[in-house]
Amino acid sequence: MDDWAVIEGEPTVASVGEGAALAAVFPRLAASRERIIGPGDDAAVLAAPDGRVVITVDTMIEGPDFRRAFSSPSDVGWKLAATNLSDVAAMGARPTALVVALAVPPDTPVRVLEGIADGLRNACATLAPGCGIEGGDLARADVVTAAVTAFGDLEGREPVLRGGARPGDVVALSGRLGEAARGLALLFEHGMRAAAARAADAVDAQLRPRPPIADGVAAARAGATAMLDVSDGLVLDARRIARASSVAIDLEASAIQSILADTAGYALGDLERALEGGEDHGLLATFPPDVALPGGFRPIGRVTAGEGVLVDGAPYGGRGGWDPFRV
Amino acid sequence: MDDWAVIEGEPTVASVGEGAALAAVFPRLAASRERIIGPGDDAAVLAAPDGRVVITVDTMIEGPDFRRAFSSPSDVGWKLAATNLSDVAAMGARPTALVVALAVPPDTPVRVLEGIADGLRNACATLAPGCGIEGGDLARADVVTAAVTAFGDLEGREPVLRGGARPGDVVALSGRLGEAARGLALLFEHGMRAAAARAADAVDAQLRPRPPIADGVAAARAGATAMLDVSDGLVLDARRIARASSVAIDLEASAIQSILADTAGYALGDLERALEGGEDHGLLATFPPDVALPGGFRPIGRVTAGEGVLVDGAPYGGRGGWDPFRV
């Protein structure tokens, strides 16, 4: 996307300095409903009404995690927020705030920072109303590097961990499967314009994911026994619940196919991508068998005694997902 | 330092994968006294006994912020913790926890991650007992990149901001001045071995700073009206208090000289470095005139009506400190 390139004469981070660049960005960010002291001092102060605070951190780096050819600055901000909000939601918490450590090359236009800020703000407003950006740091790097720490409030509930699944529980998913991976494959194969023309939904799922944040709280209220955010691939992430809970998770291919059938551009070969594709940021949860599944959750399998992940009763052989150091 | 180089055959992040690398690191980290749910789930859960949480974030990147030739992995971990703890202390809060977003090249030895972890742990144990590491993220980057978010508890007190200084207040400093900048200058001029032989204290101040973390709470208890962490240079940071408080800060050169006189390797020409050198992470605070200065605080000036920073009554002309984008 051309949005990253310097337009001759426009202010860059180097030309205005760190302070002025941050001063341009902060007014674009909405405050958290829990703000007590916002950005501008040595630290921010955030209300933690529950007396506990949920904390998660995730990084996106130009190159492995996004490419200027596909993502606008605003897309990068959006995805940064969305992926971190999803980790908060996966604990059954309501997201309250983000802080952002951003490092950019000195010749980065201030406009690019504003774009990233707009994406962060819009994702919070859309996916987790009331959540705001409460602090940041701007440093120098050769490539755009962003680490977001996100916070959540448990509103008096216990956090939903990975280790609580019990044999007999229903395995359910809220969100999409394999779409973000399909979008990325199309972007690499056809480039931005042709990929978007061919499968706008998949490209959107990759560049501007819309994880079902509110379903995290809904799952906790409904009594979910375990939950996580499917970021690295369904099988790999399901294996994490299985391991932490000392159970097996048996996925039902036909149930997964029926989720895929609702997705534009579905093809039979997509089952493997649905099982292994990362970055969809759906919520995978287990519920007692008698619970009415809340929000967008749909059943995709069962918890059984044993270990590992099975599909239709047979152990799944593949790695099942993504490791950034093994590509 | 050779500690960064891969020894043939040893495990690297790429050879063991993200999960195993993190599994090697986490046992080396001490838990926060406020831990409810530690690392390993989608998010951590930290107690926030005060009902508010203090949050700050800071980044260190190989190249602009540290160099393998001077800093060991453990030094990098130490400095990451120390600088972030200092921002929490500058609010008058007790540091409770850190989370760390680390990105490294794939051929980084797991041993290097362990070294960074040891530095983080040791700095917390030494500078802020009870503070622990409660989460992290490991990503790929071409150079070592670390963003730390730190948390603190206000223990029922109001946070000490930059905007509360009043004419008549005493300006006081706890910590060192110009030592970290002197250390860096020596390292660049003479290299590691000769610089350490010449001025071990200054090299330590640069590589393994020991900011007076406990003095943050002590200042708040004593009634400090404003406070910040001197990270970018005394004059530049004093100007931030002056601006936020709509006052002038008049520094007394002889008082600063007397702090310098206590420092090994002091030389007359160091006054400018004391006024402008960054990275010392002392605490600069203002106190009502009748307050007995707590802990290591020593008077270095007065708050007066007016604006900006003066030295012995004359406006200070230089920029007074460090901007990472203007070097």
Interface residues (C-beta under 8 A of the other chain):
Chain A: V13 A14 G17 E18 G19 A21 I36 I37 G40 D41 D42 A43 A44 V45 L46 A47 A48 P49 D50 G51 R52 V53 V54 I55 T56 V57 D58 T59 M60 I61 G63 P64 D65 D87 V88 A90 M91 A93 A97 V99 V100 A101 A103 P106 E134 G135 G136 D137 L138 A139 R140 A141 D142 V143 T145 A147 T149 A150 F151 G152 L154 P159 L161 R162 M227 L228 D229 A244 D323 P324 F325 R326
Chain B: V13 A14 G17 E18 G19 A21 I36 I37 G40 D41 D42 A43 A44 V45 L46 A47 A48 P49 D50 G51 R52 V53 V54 I55 T56 V57 D58 T59 M60 I61 G63 P64 D65 D87 V88 A90 M91 A93 A97 V99 V100 A101 A103 P106 E134 G135 G136 D137 L138 A139 R140 A141 D142 V143 T145 A147 T149 A150 F151 G152 L154 P159 L161 R162 M227 L228 D229 A244 D323 P324 F325 R326
